[in-house]
Amino acid sequence: MPVVQPEFAHPVHRFAHHTVDFRSRILVMAVVNRTPDSFYDDGATFTLDAAVAAARQAAADGADWVDVGGAPFSPGPEIPADEETQRVVPVIAALRSGEGPAATAILSADTFQPLVAERAIAAGADVINDTTGLHHPDLGRVVAAGGAHLVITHSLATPRTPVPSPHYADVVAEVREHLLRRIDLALSLGVPAEKIVVDPGHDLNKNTLHSLEITRRFDAFATLGFPALAAVSNKDFIGETLGQHKSARLAGSLAAAQFCALRGARVLRMHQVRPAVSTVRMTEALLGWREPVTLEHNMHALNRDADRSAGPGDGSRWETAPTPIIERADR
């Protein structure tokens, strides 16, 4: 399978605290949901303190980006904008006003509500992650006015309503055309092209075969000219493919994420941050974009003289501190 190197109309994106060249960077987006019924963690980060702590830990574990949501995508009753605002905005405000990696991470609000988006941007959000693909056009105007980035995601339904047995003649072609139409809408609403990210929406109004196909042909979205996001973590298409409960889907999630990265994805939305960061950094190194953190193995005379059977505790080279070649790995 050849590695896809997308050609971006605007490869360099500027966020509040980071400038990212997507020609040689893959970002890990951590997930923090302030909902009592989130599909993955069953409400573990619903309280404000738990959400802030989880976001700070994710950034400390290497996440480049933290996505904060207050309303699930799954069908259910509408959550009033004021209530969703009270779930999302205090988390973003607490992170921006604090210290450490979370204070300078890329922060997004996962919302389709213009009012929530406006208040989140005012609190310090860099990005609005809209899983409805601008169902509310006013959201595009709010994003443009606030100078934020916009993630445009493919989905079919009116927000929080089901689509039983979704059908596509060619899911990849139809999702691609839908994204192109919504990109045109975003541009017409004033969102600059250099602030757009696209997401084909794994599992959103799609069955497992559809999600496998958009994973297999992810380059169709990565080559639209905009950075492409893959939100594959612990999704049902992984669980159904492998016959696994959501608690056992880590390996499948990492495999799907890396596959999308090799097909051109530049943002990976992941629940388990540490293994995702290791996967991404190793992938970047294999692609020649990142130097090793240390360089010790077979690099000096000690290797020629050391007893090959020696192990820790015997004064061998294994007790020699590794030689750092990077002072701080680029996040």
Steps between C-alpha positions, in 0.01 A plus 500: 500500500665829396520781755281794397660845523216748450553830325348770719373833374619642833740253668588729793221568750533754778322445828519724808809331643620273220596517136462160333641395165274213400744382236703336778282487811220277626310637798338299779165641607392385847131459585338651810121473523290676763202279441343246736451253213816522290537181298855416614544601864136493620521848649835468680590861413154654546590713803702816441793392717521160333486653152771757573722237664456263204585775252812599692611139522443451128720800419764381745493161326583666169167593340540792263131582503217457752140476375235592759139394440178556689248315281530150355451437129271204569123546466324653798325810629639839408729657760426872537784725388533658844539159664753384241689828550521435874651159428759608242608858564618466864734217397656705221527806725663299780756349263590830336541679834708222655859388459679215331453340157119525506514880520672519161351194330266535205151505654175428318134501589305208355172676423257586222334781697599855393454641851719232658762555231503876554548468875761225463707713265475792743628268776804398294398223260714483183262273311131417469453130424159476332387140453194616302694668218345846546142390558467849647661742251525764772767284659724570199444873543588477871820308423599751233434797728698342782800411285482132598557181306206284391483121472241409235368148554279284282172385650152469353246545776350800669699527825420230756255315275556146367551386140389134497691286250689777319559422133772619264563392141869590555559622852842651427387691191185628671678606819768674296244694296312595816818633659578705189154660516536582868849641444350734238233601752760570769704712260189696401434569869845649543702212643850525345626197310809491722275437803305199370545134600287219354371180660315223310319402821574136578182331631295822477189383310710217356513128566816298557554419133473871417753595767743230387474631145567864593798378704630289211463793257580783740723664240183616322447745788865574575547624144225762512767758577422537871637313804283194560394373843434134578275438801533124524570442869299215654224540243241230442645413158812382684298312759285327237798418278690337786210384714619712793341706775597867503737435792709264282534705180832676557709290261236524230474875554876547465507285185217699342657831602840414356339370181320833459825688571679308227210584269545870577318577828663781695286508817407185696222531758585247771381408850815328632762770455831338598486204261362727228788747542754217488337366183503842335857585595625163381311546175650848454848356561443223246390763248820694566329796668629451856843419644537238775493646851828318580768334292697234691459153349817384317631857491835481686792275591328376814271294278793313347650410837193433711399148585200433278343287769535767768193649658402773745680505833841373388662829401445437130408754235134453593563723800647778284267797473367543146640784296231756426500644150187709545460728801121495470300294256285723283141466617 
